[in-house]
């Protein structure tokens, strides 16, 4: 049962990443199209928001993943070696 759940969650995560990539590419293409039409400010803002949101989601995802792993195994703490 656990194997099925894990496999299902992995598939769901992969689908989510694929859809997010497609949406991000459409937004980026829209940004480039706006710039091509002469709306540099609007296209630049749209492209910047797209890029910043992708980076934010990536960083927050890693942060939440690290916190989740740490909460499951509190004996191991994440420390940096000098």
C-alpha positions in Angstrom: 0.0 0.0 0.0 2.8 2.4 0.9 4.6 1.7 -2.4 1.4 2.6 -4.3 1.1 5.9 -2.4 4.7 6.8 -2.9 4.5 6.0 -6.6 1.3 8.0 -7.0 2.8 11.0 -5.2 5.9 10.8 -7.5 3.7 10.7 -10.6 1.6 13.6 -9.3 4.7 15.6 -8.5 6.1 15.0 -12.0 2.8 16.1 -13.6 2.8 19.2 -11.5 6.3 20.1 -12.5 5.5 19.5 -16.2 2.4 21.7 -16.0 4.3 24.4 -14.2 7.0 24.3 -16.8 4.5 24.7 -19.6 2.7 27.6 -17.9 6.0 29.3 -17.2 7.0 28.9 -20.9 3.7 30.4 -22.1 4.1 33.4 -19.7 7.7 33.8 -20.9 6.6 33.6 -24.6 3.9 36.2 -23.8 6.6 38.4 -22.3 8.7 38.1 -25.4 5.7 38.8 -27.6 4.9 42.0 -25.7 8.5 43.1 -26.1 8.3 42.3 -29.8 5.2 44.5 -30.1 7.0 47.4 -28.5 5.7 47.1 -25.0 9.1 46.7 -23.4 8.0 47.7 -19.9 5.0 45.4 -19.8 7.0 42.5 -21.3 9.9 43.1 -19.0 7.7 43.2 -15.9 5.9 40.0 -17.0 9.2 38.2 -17.7 10.7 39.4 -14.4 7.7 38.3 -12.4 7.8 34.9 -14.2 11.5 34.4 -13.4 11.2 35.6 -9.8 8.2 33.4 -9.1 10.0 30.3 -10.5 13.1 31.0 -8.4 11.0 31.6 -5.3 9.1 28.4 -5.7 12.3 26.5 -6.2 14.0 27.9 -3.1 10.9 27.6 -0.9 10.4 24.0 -2.1 13.9 23.1 -1.1 13.5 24.9 2.3 10.2 23.0 3.0 11.8 19.7 1.9 14.7 20.2 4.3 12.4 21.1 7.2 10.2 18.1 6.5 13.2 15.8 6.5 14.6 17.3 9.7 11.2 17.0 11.4 11.1 13.3 10.5 14.6 12.7 11.9 15.3 15.3 14.6 18.6 13.6 15.7 20.3 14.6 12.5 20.6 18.4 12.4 21.7 20.3 9.3 25.0 21.9 10.2 27.7 23.3 8.0 31.2 22.1 8.4 33.9 24.8 8.7 
